[in-house]
Amino acid sequence: MAHLVLIISSLLLLASTQSTVAVVHQVINNAAKTPGGQRFETEVGIEYSRQILISATTFIWEIFQQHNPADRKNVQQVTLVVEQMEGVAYTANNQIHLSAKYVHQYSGDIKREVTGVIYHEMTHVWQWNGNGQAPGGLIEGIADYVRLKAGYAPAHWVKPGQGERWDQGYDVTARFLEYCNSLRNGFVAELNKKMRTGYSNSYFNELLGKSVDQLWREYKAKYSH
């Protein structure tokens, strides 16, 4: 049986000093006849999700201080696809894939959770990854940092100072990056900018004057009491 596909597209026009950038955002529910797909439509909504795609895009540009289109990835379209799959979500080729199974099984406020997931996954669309050289934990940490700053950090996330390694990823690294950004406002934006062409741990030293390991030790010490 063919999947019910619902597509809502929007044209986001953002004026900049040099040009106007058009990004098409669309949402497709390929799991509309499943319990998770139905919950997505009734408790989250396609139109709401489309608006969050737009909001996340502009928020991420602000976090990364990418006011000039030349500083951003050349992305023309971003699509959120709800489908039957394992896991929570993943992003590939500017498509965000959200698990209908996860939506069905989630026991809390699914609208807030999906919003947070979209902010995380949309970061992967726009962030630089050091040409594949950056640690995976840092990539995921930056995505969760954006989710954190957007105000959608789940209650189960680690508290500041927790974790075993700075590049442990996700919430652990997000909390560490928040600390680093408090030492130099705009640090995460500058770090992302450096990661456009490559990656080195020395970027931390260049931006903050200390090695990433020393920063991690000082971060842990700050929250040890």
URCORVEN-V278594 format. One record per backbone hydrogen bond with DSSP energy under -1.0 kcal/mol. CO is the residue of the C=O (numbers start at 1). NH is the residue of the N-H. Records with the same first field share a line. If there is no record, write none. Layout:
CO=NH, NH
//
This chain:
10=25
12=23
14=21
19=16
21=14
23=12
24=78
25=10
26=80
28=82
31=34
34=38
35=39
36=40
37=41
38=42
39=43
40=44, 45
45=49
46=50
47=51
48=52
49=53
50=54
51=55
52=56
53=57
54=58
55=59
56=60
57=61
58=62
59=63
60=64
61=66
62=65
65=67
68=71
69=72
73=75
76=24
78=26
79=96
80=28
81=98
82=30
83=100
88=99
90=97
92=95
94=79
95=92
96=81
97=90
98=83
99=103
100=104
101=105
102=106
108=110
109=113
110=114
111=115
112=116
113=117
114=118
115=119
116=120
117=121
118=122
119=123
120=124
122=126
123=127
129=134
130=133
135=139
136=140
137=141
138=142
139=143
140=144
141=145
142=146
143=147
144=148
145=149
146=150
147=152
148=151
154=157
159=162
165=168
169=172, 173
170=174
171=175
172=176
173=177
174=178
175=179
176=180
177=181
178=182
180=184
184=187
186=190
187=191
188=192
189=193
190=194
191=195
193=196
194=197
195=130
200=203
201=204
202=206
203=207
204=208
205=209
211=215
212=216
213=217
214=218
215=219
216=220
217=221
218=222
219=223
221=224
//
